[in-house]
């Protein structure tokens, strides 16, 4: 039976392995394996990174489509790399061949050294203005059967038609990666899902709901039936690494991304906090780019439920190391969904009441 709180839904995406972290001879097989694990675990899709040091995300996405039946690639798109027509053509071509919907994760930032190497010295906020125009062209090409003409500040198309045409039901979902004011404004202008890096769930209250609703978060999960086991796995997977810490400091110097600074500030704030599942050691040691939630099923599902109650409905997980890890993650998301509906029910009855109870 549908209840008053059944509108709470989770869309969960995993993340594809990076080519820089896997031997070339093993990479295709590893991508296929992670894609299949993700589909078996019930993930909606899988994020595919883009970066100067990585193989092309569209070629990786085709491997994912060939290896699964329903999993949707969430392809990171950097405007510096391709004309917007090329992105629209990729979407329509893959949809034509596989009948599968894709998602686009529009990124404006990155390491300034990589952008400079490509001849791009555009200022941070202006890159988001470019992203709005760029993504708008992609959407218009995919949504219209008629030719598209647009004279923009950064791109121009004249009587350009998209063939093969894209069926309306396969129009891509659009995410905008960025936590700055400019990034959030770009997401709003495009009607896209903003993707953020969350604070500890305890810091969200009723006043945050309007801001968070419709947003997504990037977060890793290490959950086990017992907290001791979860933390043992976490420390084994992400040991302290001096070289990684130096790489993190260097990355801070060459990145102008707002989220990078926000996460570093949070790392300093949460380092002294006890009894919390929110863990930033992997980020500080340059092993990943998102916070982790670590603990037993109850604790981690409580944290996810609070995020959901705050309004977050899309979760992009870190790269899964094994099939078993995704099974554990599925357990906590199942628990979190029930708890999130209960939290919403309690908040509607009494806005001052935010606890999960027993």
Buried (B, 14 or more C-beta within 10 A) or exposed (E): EEEEEEEBEBBBBBBBBBBEEBEEEEBBEBBBBBBBBBBBBBBBBBBBBBBBEBBEBBEBBBBBBEBBEEBBBBBBBBBBBBBBBEBBBBBBBBBBEBEBBBBBBBBBBBBBEBBEEEEBEBEBBEBBBBBBBBBBBBBBBBEBEEEBEBEBEBBEBEEBEBEEBBEEEBBBBBBBBBBBEBBBBBBEBBEBBBBBBBBBBEEBEEEBBEBBEBBBBBBBBBBBEEBEBBBEBBBEBBEEBEEBEEBBEEBEEBBBBBBBBBBBEBBEEBEEEEEBBBBBBBBBBBBBBBBBBBBBBBBBBBBBBBBBBBBBBBBBBBBBBEBEBBEBBBBBBBBBBEBBBBBBBBBEEEEEEBEBEE
